[in-house]
Amino acid sequence: MTDRRPGLDPAVAEVRRAVREALAGLAEGSVVVVALSGGADSLALTAATAFEAQKAGLTAVAVTVDHALQQGSADAAAAAAGQARGLGLDARVVRVAVEPGGGPEAAARAARYRALRDEASALRAVAVLTGHTLDDQAETVLLGLARGAGATSLQGMAAAGDLDGIALLRPLLGVRRAVTRAACAAEALEPWDDPHNADPSYARVRVRRTVLPVLEAELGPGIAEALARTAAQLREDAEAFDEMIDETIEDIVEHVEAGISVSVGALAANPAALRHRIIRHVVASEFHQSLTRLQTLEVARLVTDWSGQGPLDLPGCRARRVGGRIEFTARQDA
């Protein structure tokens, strides 16, 4: 049984089907926010959401964030909002100030998600939808692999996450970028091509325009899909580890002044992979900091290779061995 009606373009049908699956289960009458940059991915997402939300009894609002990082950004944002209104949606443009620090991409992303969260909160929306595609997922995994960022980075993006209590949905993670462009063409929508997406000074652009095409040419087609499958498999593994940690953590940790401690015996009894995840989990949950692999291994040495070494200075905290426990306490200079 086909999902398509006679005459419906295959690309449009594929994007609509992905959005329909993402919206399934949301209560009728709910509001959802669509993050619309004006590019082909978000524009195809917006068109599909306009169609599927109405069928599901949902109200969709398009929000375009103007980062004001380049000349003409206000015009591009207004044009994107105009196309959303042409699709029958309420559309809003939010201008943000991108704060320096952490690199321009990271700073722009942080500002964008803050704006989306604030707009969603004001609208009492239950979800924010973004247009990340399978190609974006593949690029994320490849960048994580190149940086040696570990399994957490190689998991890529989740199809469903959380944005300060609001669901963050990425319906198009199984859809190729070429499909979103074809969907826009079929619906006579005009995508805006962000000049930053062609700037080779950005690593992601080099991966998109050079590295992935070379891999496809040398190793054969299907590289992007393989990378996305890898991300999905690693995410499944991570979820299993997280369940094991949740079952274990309450029995092996104790709160201490200005921090938390973990049983050395319990850490030693666990396999290295789980031991390292517990260490990272404790620091992330208690001090809201991420440890590198090297830092994690140094903490693990307090368990497996103890020879009286002194405290370790970590992001936001200090780790030291006290008898049969590893204590993590807040650093006064953090």
C-alpha positions as CSV (number, residue, x, y, z in Angstrom):
1,M,0.0,0.0,0.0
2,T,1.5,3.3,-1.1
3,D,1.7,6.4,1.1
4,R,1.4,8.7,-1.9
5,R,-1.6,10.1,-3.6
6,P,-1.7,10.1,-7.4
7,G,0.3,13.0,-8.7
8,L,2.1,13.8,-5.4
9,D,5.8,14.3,-6.0
10,P,7.9,11.5,-4.4
11,A,10.1,14.0,-2.6
12,V,7.2,15.9,-1.1
13,A,5.6,12.6,0.0
14,E,8.9,11.5,1.7
15,V,9.2,14.7,3.6
16,R,5.6,14.8,4.6
17,R,5.8,11.2,5.8
18,A,8.8,11.9,8.0
19,V,7.0,14.9,9.5
20,R,3.8,12.9,10.1
21,E,5.8,10.3,12.0
22,A,7.5,13.0,14.2
23,L,4.2,14.6,15.0
24,A,2.4,11.4,15.9
25,G,1.4,11.3,19.5
26,L,1.2,15.1,20.0
27,A,-2.1,16.1,21.6
28,E,-4.7,17.7,19.3
29,G,-4.8,21.4,19.7
30,S,-1.0,21.6,20.6
31,V,1.3,24.3,19.2
32,V,4.6,23.4,17.4
33,V,7.3,25.7,16.3
34,V,9.2,25.2,13.0
35,A,12.7,26.6,12.8
36,L,12.8,28.2,9.4
37,S,16.2,29.5,8.1
38,G,15.0,29.8,4.6
39,G,17.3,27.1,3.3
40,A,15.9,24.1,1.4
41,D,15.9,21.7,4.4
42,S,14.0,24.0,6.7
43,L,11.7,25.2,3.9
44,A,10.7,21.7,2.9
45,L,10.2,20.9,6.6
46,T,8.0,24.0,7.0
47,A,5.8,23.1,4.0
48,A,5.4,19.6,5.2
49,T,4.6,20.7,8.7
50,A,2.0,23.2,7.4
51,F,0.2,20.3,5.6
52,E,0.6,17.6,8.3
53,A,-0.1,19.8,11.4
54,Q,-3.4,20.9,10.0
55,K,-4.4,17.3,9.4
56,A,-3.4,16.4,12.9
57,G,-5.2,19.3,14.5
58,L,-2.0,21.1,15.5
59,T,-1.1,24.7,15.2
60,A,2.3,25.3,13.6
61,V,4.2,28.6,13.8
62,A,7.4,29.3,11.8
63,V,10.2,31.1,13.6
64,T,13.1,32.6,11.6
65,V,16.1,33.6,13.6
66,D,18.1,36.5,12.1
67,H,21.7,36.3,13.4
68,A,22.6,39.6,11.8
69,L,26.0,38.2,10.8
70,Q,25.9,39.2,7.2
71,Q,24.6,41.9,4.9
72,G,21.1,41.3,3.8
73,S,20.2,38.9,6.6
74,A,17.1,40.8,7.5
75,D,15.8,40.6,3.9
76,A,16.5,36.9,3.8
77,A,14.7,36.3,7.1
78,A,11.7,38.4,5.9
79,A,11.6,36.4,2.6
80,A,11.6,33.1,4.5
81,A,8.8,34.3,6.8
82,G,6.9,35.4,3.7
83,Q,7.0,32.0,2.2
84,A,5.8,30.5,5.5
85,R,2.8,32.8,5.5
86,G,2.2,31.8,1.9
87,L,1.9,28.2,3.2
88,G,-0.8,29.3,5.7
89,L,1.4,29.6,8.8
90,D,1.8,32.3,11.3
91,A,5.5,33.4,10.9
92,R,7.8,35.4,13.2
93,V,11.3,36.8,12.7
94,V,13.5,37.1,15.8
95,R,16.7,39.1,15.6
96,V,19.4,38.0,18.0
97,A,22.8,39.2,19.1
98,V,25.5,36.5,18.7
99,E,27.8,36.6,21.7
100,P,31.5,36.1,21.0
101,G,33.3,33.0,22.4
102,G,33.4,29.3,21.5
103,G,33.7,30.0,17.7
104,P,31.2,31.7,15.4
105,E,29.2,28.5,14.6
106,A,28.8,27.5,18.2
107,A,27.9,31.0,19.2
108,A,25.3,31.4,16.5
109,R,23.8,28.0,17.3
110,A,23.5,28.9,21.0
111,A,21.8,32.2,20.2
112,R,19.5,30.4,17.7
113,Y,18.4,27.8,20.2
114,R,17.8,30.4,22.9
115,A,15.6,32.3,20.6
116,L,13.6,29.2,19.5
117,R,13.2,28.2,23.1
118,D,12.0,31.6,24.1
119,E,9.5,31.8,21.2
120,A,8.3,28.3,21.9
121,S,7.8,29.2,25.6
122,A,5.9,32.3,24.7
123,L,3.6,30.3,22.4
124,R,3.3,27.5,24.9
125,A,4.5,25.2,22.2
126,V,5.1,21.5,23.0
127,A,7.8,21.0,20.4
128,V,10.4,22.7,18.2
129,L,11.1,21.1,14.8
130,T,14.4,21.6,13.0
131,G,15.4,20.7,9.5
132,H,18.6,18.6,10.1
133,T,18.9,15.9,7.4
134,L,20.7,12.6,7.0
135,D,23.5,14.6,5.3
136,D,23.9,16.8,8.4
137,Q,24.0,13.7,10.6
138,A,26.7,12.1,8.4
139,E,28.8,15.3,8.6
140,T,28.4,15.5,12.3
141,V,29.6,11.9,12.7
142,L,32.6,12.4,10.4
143,L,33.6,15.6,12.2
144,G,33.4,13.8,15.5
145,L,35.5,11.0,14.2
146,A,38.2,13.4,12.9
147,R,38.4,15.2,16.2
148,G,38.6,11.9,18.2
149,A,35.7,13.1,20.2
150,G,34.6,9.7,21.3
151,A,31.4,7.7,21.2
152,T,29.2,10.5,22.5
153,S,30.1,12.7,19.5
154,L,29.8,9.9,17.1
155,Q,26.2,9.3,18.1
156,G,25.4,12.4,16.1
157,M,22.0,14.1,16.7
158,A,19.0,12.5,18.3
159,A,15.7,12.4,16.4
160,A,14.0,13.6,19.6
161,G,15.6,15.6,22.4
162,D,14.8,18.3,25.0
163,L,15.0,22.1,24.8
164,D,14.5,23.1,28.4
165,G,11.3,21.1,28.8
166,I,10.2,21.5,25.2
167,A,10.5,18.6,22.8
168,L,13.2,19.2,20.2
169,L,12.3,17.1,17.1
170,R,14.4,16.5,14.0
171,P,12.0,14.7,11.6
172,L,14.3,14.7,8.6
173,L,17.3,12.8,10.0
174,G,16.4,10.0,7.6
175,V,15.9,12.2,4.6
176,R,18.7,13.2,2.2
177,R,19.4,16.9,1.4
178,A,18.7,16.2,-2.3
179,V,15.2,15.2,-1.4
180,T,14.5,18.4,0.5
181,R,15.7,20.4,-2.5
182,A,13.5,18.3,-4.8
183,A,10.5,18.9,-2.5
184,C,11.0,22.7,-2.6
185,A,11.2,22.6,-6.4
186,A,8.1,20.5,-6.7
187,E,6.2,23.0,-4.4
188,A,7.6,26.1,-6.2
189,L,9.4,27.2,-3.0
190,E,12.5,29.3,-3.4
191,P,15.3,28.3,-0.9
192,W,17.8,30.8,0.3
193,D,21.4,29.6,0.1
194,D,23.4,30.9,3.1
195,P,26.8,32.1,1.9
196,H,28.3,30.6,5.1
197,N,27.4,27.2,3.7
198,A,29.9,27.7,0.9
199,D,32.7,29.2,3.0
200,P,35.6,26.7,3.1
201,S,37.0,28.3,6.3
202,Y,34.3,26.2,8.1
203,A,35.2,22.5,8.7
204,R,31.7,21.4,8.1
205,V,31.7,23.1,4.7
206,R,34.9,21.3,3.8
207,V,33.4,18.0,4.9
208,R,30.2,18.7,2.9
209,R,31.8,19.9,-0.3
210,T,35.1,18.0,-0.4
211,V,35.5,15.1,2.1
212,L,32.2,13.3,1.7
213,P,32.2,13.5,-2.2
214,V,35.7,12.1,-2.2
215,L,34.7,9.3,0.1
216,E,31.7,8.5,-2.1
217,A,33.9,8.6,-5.3
218,E,36.6,6.4,-3.8
219,L,34.6,4.0,-1.7
220,G,31.3,3.9,-3.5
221,P,27.9,5.3,-2.8
222,G,26.1,5.0,0.5
223,I,28.8,6.6,2.8
224,A,26.3,9.1,4.2
225,E,23.8,6.4,5.0
226,A,26.5,4.3,6.6
227,L,27.6,7.1,8.8
228,A,24.0,7.8,9.9
229,R,23.6,4.0,10.7
230,T,26.7,4.2,12.8
231,A,25.3,7.1,14.7
232,A,22.0,5.2,15.3
233,Q,23.9,2.1,16.5
234,L,26.1,4.0,18.9
235,R,23.0,5.9,20.3
236,E,21.4,2.5,21.0
237,D,24.6,1.4,22.8
238,A,24.7,4.7,24.8
239,E,21.1,4.3,25.8
240,A,21.8,0.8,27.2
241,F,24.8,2.1,29.1
242,D,22.7,5.0,30.5
243,E,20.2,2.5,31.8
244,M,22.9,0.5,33.5
245,I,24.3,3.7,35.0
246,D,20.9,4.8,36.3
247,E,20.5,1.4,38.0
248,T,24.0,1.6,39.5
249,I,24.6,5.2,40.4
250,E,22.4,5.6,43.4
251,D,24.1,2.7,45.2
252,I,27.6,3.9,44.7
253,V,27.5,7.7,45.2
254,E,27.3,9.8,48.3
255,H,27.0,13.5,48.7
256,V,29.9,15.3,50.4
257,E,30.5,18.9,51.2
258,A,30.5,20.9,48.0
259,G,30.4,17.8,45.9
260,I,29.9,14.1,45.5
261,S,31.9,10.9,46.1
262,V,31.9,7.5,44.4
263,S,32.9,4.1,45.7
264,V,36.3,2.9,44.5
265,G,35.3,-0.7,44.9
266,A,32.2,-0.3,42.8
267,L,34.1,1.5,40.1
268,A,36.8,-1.1,40.1
269,A,34.2,-3.9,39.8
270,N,32.8,-2.4,36.6
271,P,34.2,-2.9,33.1
272,A,36.4,0.1,31.9
273,A,33.7,1.3,29.5
274,L,31.1,1.6,32.2
275,R,33.6,2.9,34.8
276,H,34.5,5.8,32.5
277,R,30.9,6.5,31.7
278,I,30.1,6.7,35.4
279,I,32.9,9.2,36.0
280,R,31.8,11.4,33.1
281,H,28.2,11.1,34.2
282,V,29.0,12.2,37.8
283,V,31.0,15.3,36.6
284,A,28.3,16.2,34.0
285,S,25.4,15.9,36.3
286,E,27.0,17.5,39.4
287,F,29.1,20.2,37.9
288,H,27.7,20.5,34.3
289,Q,31.0,20.0,32.7
290,S,32.3,17.5,30.1
291,L,35.5,15.6,30.5
292,T,37.9,14.7,27.7
293,R,39.0,11.1,27.4
294,L,42.5,12.0,28.8
295,Q,40.9,13.6,31.9
296,T,38.5,10.6,32.3
297,L,41.5,8.2,32.2
298,E,43.4,10.2,34.8
299,V,40.4,10.0,37.2
300,A,40.1,6.3,36.5
301,R,43.8,5.8,37.5
302,L,42.8,6.9,41.0
303,V,40.8,3.7,41.0
304,T,42.9,1.2,39.1
305,D,46.5,2.6,39.5
306,W,46.5,4.3,42.9
307,S,50.0,5.2,44.1
308,G,49.2,8.2,46.3
309,Q,48.9,10.7,43.5
310,G,47.4,14.1,44.5
311,P,44.2,15.8,43.4
312,L,43.3,16.3,39.8
313,D,42.1,19.7,38.6
314,L,39.2,19.1,36.2
315,P,36.7,21.4,34.5
316,G,34.6,22.9,37.3
317,C,35.8,20.4,39.9
318,R,38.7,18.6,41.6
319,A,38.9,14.9,42.0
320,R,40.9,13.1,44.7
321,R,41.0,9.7,46.4
322,V,40.0,9.7,50.0
323,G,40.2,6.2,51.5
324,G,37.9,3.9,49.6
325,R,36.1,6.7,47.7
326,I,36.8,9.2,44.9
327,E,35.6,12.7,45.9
328,F,34.6,15.3,43.3
329,T,34.3,18.8,44.8
330,A,33.7,22.2,43.3
331,R,36.8,24.2,42.5
332,Q,36.8,27.6,44.2
333,D,38.2,29.2,41.0
334,A,35.5,27.6,38.8
